[in-house]
Amino acid sequence: MAREWRVAKWRPRRTTMLAFAMLAPSLLFLALFTYWPVLEVAWQALHNQRKIGGPQVYVGLDNFLKLFADSAFRKALANNLVYAFGTVVPSLVLALGFAMALAKSNRVNTLVRALFFLPVLIPLVAAASIFLFLFLPNVGLLDYHLAKLALSGPNWLGDPDVALYSIMGLTIWKNAGYYMLFFLAGLQAVPADAYEAAILDGAGPWQRLRYITLPYLKPTIGFVLVIGLLNVVTQVDHVFVLTKGGPSDSTNLLLFYVYQQAVESYDAGRAAAGTLVMLALLLAITASSLRTLERSFGEREA
């Protein structure tokens, strides 16, 4: 019995050691390229460099105080909130509409799905270059067709009241087809019996959407919402190409603000503080969305 106990005790240890040995390469790369850079950024946020190449001086929370006192940072934060709401919600609505319209598999729907997914394959920088041609004042493709209708469009990228919405249009065009794929997959999990029973009970299209489709798609919506919010905070290539944060900081987003502080102003401490604020926002968004996903799966299992 003692021998059997020793063997039984040894096997879990051997299994655990084997599991850690197989995970070691991934854990090593995760530590080197994820956690260590985060620690360096946190250290940088608490220090300041008086001159390039000079020593690092501990300043505590001074970089964070300067960050929140900076009107440009507050403007970038407000822009990001407007940009998030103005891109994620329309993208989700369009993606759901596309998925429901193209849920049935046939040749025509397959072709249309490919056309809707095509913007996803175009790099964001290339897509921004295309939209730059569309938005050129007076000679751009958009103004050209408006002139055919005897209409004059605004300065799409030069008007502070319009520029951010122009960038939103690019983002919606780029992401809606990508989110459509997730909704197409989610619609496959909706049982056909539920729709048939609803039709027999006299439920209309809106009632079927509200009481059958959307409840079954709650986990998918939560997952896509996480992806959309992460893209909003981490994608900034189109701002570089189209506006560079202008005019009058109307399109300045958080990530572009961090770039300005690090590269243009050489203020690494404030840039690091802004990065930590962004990281905190990402963690909060991810945690709340995952909690929503857990509740959705719990309700489905119940």
C-alpha positions as CSV (number, residue, x, y, z in Angstrom):
1,M,0.0,0.0,0.0
2,A,2.9,2.4,0.8
3,R,4.4,1.6,-2.6
4,E,1.1,2.3,-4.4
5,W,0.7,5.6,-2.5
6,R,4.2,6.7,-3.5
7,V,3.5,5.9,-7.2
8,A,0.2,7.7,-7.1
9,K,1.9,10.7,-5.4
10,W,4.7,10.8,-8.0
11,R,2.5,10.7,-11.0
12,P,0.8,14.1,-10.4
13,R,4.2,15.7,-9.7
14,R,5.6,14.2,-12.9
15,T,2.6,15.4,-14.9
16,T,2.9,18.9,-13.4
17,M,6.6,19.1,-14.2
18,L,5.9,17.9,-17.8
19,A,3.2,20.5,-18.2
20,F,5.5,23.3,-17.0
21,A,8.3,22.1,-19.2
22,M,6.1,22.3,-22.2
23,L,4.8,25.7,-21.3
24,A,8.3,27.1,-20.5
25,P,9.0,28.5,-24.0
26,S,5.7,30.3,-24.2
27,L,6.1,31.6,-20.6
28,L,9.6,32.8,-21.4
29,F,8.5,34.7,-24.5
30,L,5.5,36.1,-22.6
31,A,7.8,37.3,-19.8
32,L,10.4,38.8,-22.1
33,F,8.1,40.5,-24.6
34,T,4.9,41.3,-22.5
35,Y,5.5,41.5,-18.8
36,W,9.0,42.9,-18.8
37,P,8.1,45.8,-21.2
38,V,5.1,46.6,-19.0
39,L,7.4,46.8,-16.0
40,E,9.8,49.0,-17.9
41,V,7.0,51.4,-18.9
42,A,5.8,51.5,-15.3
43,W,9.4,52.3,-14.1
44,Q,9.7,55.0,-16.8
45,A,6.4,56.6,-15.8
46,L,7.8,57.2,-12.3
47,H,11.0,58.8,-13.7
48,N,12.0,61.7,-15.9
49,Q,15.0,62.5,-18.1
50,R,16.0,66.1,-17.9
51,K,17.9,65.9,-21.2
52,I,18.5,63.3,-23.9
53,G,21.1,60.8,-22.7
54,G,21.0,62.2,-19.2
55,P,20.3,60.3,-16.0
56,Q,16.8,59.2,-15.0
57,V,15.4,61.1,-12.1
58,Y,12.7,59.7,-9.8
59,V,9.6,62.1,-9.9
60,G,6.9,59.9,-8.4
61,L,3.4,60.6,-9.7
62,D,4.5,63.9,-11.3
63,N,4.2,62.6,-14.8
64,F,0.6,61.5,-14.2
65,L,-0.3,64.9,-12.7
66,K,1.1,66.6,-15.7
67,L,-0.6,64.2,-18.0
68,F,-4.1,64.9,-16.6
69,A,-3.4,68.6,-16.4
70,D,-2.6,68.6,-20.2
71,S,-5.5,69.9,-22.2
72,A,-4.3,67.9,-25.3
73,F,-4.5,64.7,-23.3
74,R,-8.0,65.5,-22.2
75,K,-9.0,66.3,-25.7
76,A,-7.5,63.0,-27.0
77,L,-9.4,61.1,-24.3
78,A,-12.7,62.8,-25.3
79,N,-12.0,62.1,-29.0
80,N,-11.3,58.5,-28.2
81,L,-14.6,58.1,-26.4
82,V,-16.6,59.7,-29.2
83,Y,-14.6,57.7,-31.7
84,A,-15.3,54.5,-29.8
85,F,-19.0,55.0,-29.6
86,G,-19.3,56.3,-33.2
87,T,-17.4,53.3,-34.7
88,V,-18.1,50.3,-32.5
89,V,-21.9,50.6,-32.4
90,P,-22.5,51.3,-36.2
91,S,-20.0,48.5,-37.0
92,L,-21.8,46.0,-34.8
93,V,-25.2,47.0,-36.2
94,L,-24.0,46.7,-39.8
95,A,-22.2,43.5,-39.2
96,L,-25.3,41.9,-37.6
97,G,-27.4,43.1,-40.5
98,F,-25.0,41.7,-43.1
99,A,-24.8,38.4,-41.3
100,M,-28.6,38.0,-41.0
101,A,-29.0,38.9,-44.7
102,L,-26.3,36.5,-45.8
103,A,-26.9,33.7,-43.3
104,K,-28.1,31.2,-46.0
105,S,-25.3,29.6,-47.9
106,N,-25.5,29.9,-51.7
107,R,-23.3,31.2,-54.5
108,V,-24.6,34.8,-54.5
109,N,-24.3,35.1,-50.7
110,T,-20.8,33.6,-50.8
111,L,-19.8,36.3,-53.3
112,V,-21.4,39.1,-51.3
113,R,-19.7,37.9,-48.1
114,A,-16.3,38.0,-49.9
115,L,-17.0,41.5,-51.1
116,F,-17.9,42.7,-47.6
117,F,-14.8,40.9,-46.1
118,L,-12.5,42.5,-48.7
119,P,-11.8,45.7,-46.7
120,V,-10.4,43.5,-43.9
121,L,-7.7,42.2,-46.2
122,I,-6.5,45.8,-47.0
123,P,-3.8,47.1,-44.6
124,L,-5.0,50.0,-42.6
125,V,-2.3,52.3,-44.0
126,A,-3.4,51.4,-47.6
127,A,-7.1,51.9,-46.7
128,A,-6.2,55.3,-45.3
129,S,-4.4,56.2,-48.5
130,I,-7.5,55.2,-50.5
131,F,-9.8,57.4,-48.3
132,L,-7.3,60.2,-48.6
133,F,-8.0,60.3,-52.3
134,L,-11.7,60.1,-51.6
135,F,-11.6,63.0,-49.1
136,L,-9.4,65.4,-51.1
137,P,-11.3,68.8,-51.2
138,N,-12.8,69.8,-54.6
139,V,-10.8,67.1,-56.6
140,G,-11.5,64.0,-54.5
141,L,-13.9,61.3,-55.6
142,L,-16.5,62.2,-53.0
143,D,-16.6,65.9,-53.9
144,Y,-16.5,65.0,-57.6
145,H,-19.8,63.0,-57.4
146,L,-21.3,65.6,-55.1
147,A,-20.6,68.3,-57.7
148,K,-22.5,66.1,-60.2
149,L,-25.5,66.6,-58.0
150,A,-24.8,70.4,-57.7
151,L,-23.8,69.9,-54.0
152,S,-20.6,71.0,-52.3
153,G,-19.2,68.9,-49.5
154,P,-17.3,70.1,-46.5
155,N,-13.5,69.9,-46.0
156,W,-13.6,66.3,-44.9
157,L,-10.2,66.3,-43.3
158,G,-9.6,70.0,-42.7
159,D,-12.7,70.9,-40.8
160,P,-12.4,70.3,-37.1
161,D,-16.1,69.5,-36.9
162,V,-16.0,66.9,-39.6
163,A,-12.6,65.3,-39.6
164,L,-13.2,62.9,-36.8
165,Y,-16.4,61.6,-38.4
166,S,-14.5,61.1,-41.7
167,I,-12.1,58.9,-39.9
168,M,-15.0,57.1,-38.3
169,G,-16.4,56.3,-41.7
170,L,-13.1,54.6,-42.7
171,T,-13.0,52.6,-39.5
172,I,-16.6,51.4,-40.0
173,W,-15.9,50.4,-43.6
174,K,-12.8,48.5,-42.5
175,N,-14.2,46.6,-39.6
176,A,-17.9,45.8,-40.4
177,G,-17.0,42.9,-42.6
178,Y,-14.6,41.4,-40.0
179,Y,-17.3,41.5,-37.3
180,M,-19.8,40.0,-39.8
181,L,-17.8,36.7,-39.7
182,F,-18.4,36.3,-36.0
183,F,-22.1,36.9,-36.3
184,L,-22.3,34.4,-39.1
185,A,-20.8,31.8,-36.8
186,G,-23.1,32.8,-34.0
187,L,-26.2,32.6,-36.1
188,Q,-25.3,28.9,-36.8
189,A,-25.9,28.2,-33.1
190,V,-29.5,29.5,-33.2
191,P,-31.8,26.5,-33.4
192,A,-34.2,26.5,-36.4
193,D,-36.9,25.1,-34.1
194,A,-37.0,28.3,-32.2
195,Y,-37.7,30.3,-35.4
196,E,-40.3,27.8,-36.5
197,A,-42.1,28.0,-33.2
198,A,-42.0,31.8,-33.2
199,I,-43.5,31.9,-36.7
200,L,-46.3,29.5,-35.7
201,D,-47.0,31.8,-32.7
202,G,-47.4,34.7,-35.1
203,A,-44.1,36.5,-34.2
204,G,-43.0,39.1,-36.7
205,P,-39.4,39.8,-37.9
206,W,-38.7,42.3,-35.1
207,Q,-40.0,40.0,-32.4
208,R,-37.9,37.1,-33.7
209,L,-34.9,39.4,-33.7
210,R,-35.6,40.7,-30.2
211,Y,-36.6,37.5,-28.4
212,I,-34.7,34.8,-30.3
213,T,-31.7,36.1,-32.3
214,L,-30.3,38.6,-29.9
215,P,-30.5,36.5,-26.8
216,Y,-28.6,33.6,-28.5
217,L,-26.1,36.1,-29.9
218,K,-25.3,37.7,-26.5
219,P,-21.9,35.8,-26.1
220,T,-21.0,36.7,-29.7
221,I,-21.9,40.4,-29.2
222,G,-19.8,40.5,-26.0
223,F,-16.8,39.0,-27.8
224,V,-17.1,41.3,-30.8
225,L,-17.5,44.2,-28.5
226,V,-14.2,43.4,-26.8
227,I,-12.4,43.2,-30.1
228,G,-14.0,46.5,-31.3
229,L,-13.0,48.4,-28.2
230,L,-9.5,47.1,-28.3
231,N,-9.2,48.1,-31.9
232,V,-10.4,51.6,-31.1
233,V,-7.6,52.1,-28.5
234,T,-4.8,50.3,-30.4
235,Q,-5.2,51.3,-34.0
236,V,-3.8,54.7,-35.1
237,D,-2.2,54.1,-38.5
238,H,-5.0,56.0,-40.3
239,V,-4.6,59.0,-38.2
240,F,-0.9,59.2,-39.2
241,V,-1.8,59.1,-42.9
242,L,-4.9,61.3,-43.0
243,T,-4.7,64.0,-40.4
244,K,-1.7,63.6,-38.0
245,G,-4.1,64.5,-35.1
246,G,-5.3,67.7,-36.7
247,P,-6.9,70.0,-37.4
248,S,-6.7,71.6,-33.9
249,D,-6.3,68.2,-32.3
250,S,-9.8,67.2,-33.4
251,T,-8.7,63.8,-34.5
252,N,-6.0,63.3,-31.9
253,L,-6.5,59.9,-30.2
254,L,-4.8,58.5,-27.1
255,L,-2.2,56.3,-28.9
256,F,-1.3,59.2,-31.2
257,Y,-0.9,61.5,-28.2
258,V,1.5,59.0,-26.7
259,Y,3.5,59.0,-29.9
260,Q,3.7,62.8,-29.9
261,Q,5.0,62.9,-26.4
262,A,7.6,60.1,-26.9
263,V,8.8,61.1,-30.4
264,E,8.0,64.7,-31.0
265,S,8.3,66.2,-27.5
266,Y,10.9,63.7,-26.2
267,D,9.0,63.4,-23.0
268,A,9.3,59.6,-22.3
269,G,7.9,59.9,-18.7
270,R,4.6,61.5,-19.8
271,A,4.4,59.0,-22.8
272,A,4.9,56.1,-20.4
273,A,2.2,57.5,-18.0
274,G,-0.2,57.8,-21.0
275,T,0.6,54.2,-22.0
276,L,-0.3,53.0,-18.5
277,V,-3.5,54.9,-18.5
278,M,-4.4,53.2,-21.9
279,L,-3.4,49.8,-20.4
280,A,-5.7,50.4,-17.4
281,L,-8.5,51.3,-19.8
282,L,-7.9,48.1,-21.8
283,L,-7.9,46.0,-18.7
284,A,-11.1,47.5,-17.5
285,I,-12.8,47.0,-20.8
286,T,-11.6,43.5,-21.1
287,A,-12.6,42.5,-17.5
288,S,-16.1,44.0,-17.8
289,S,-16.6,42.4,-21.2
290,L,-15.4,39.0,-20.0
291,R,-17.7,39.2,-17.0
292,T,-20.6,40.0,-19.4
293,L,-19.6,36.9,-21.5
294,E,-19.6,34.7,-18.4
295,R,-23.1,35.9,-17.4
296,S,-24.3,35.3,-21.0
297,F,-23.0,31.7,-21.0
298,G,-24.4,31.1,-17.5
299,E,-27.9,32.3,-18.6
300,R,-27.7,30.0,-21.7
301,E,-26.7,27.0,-19.6
302,A,-29.5,27.7,-17.2
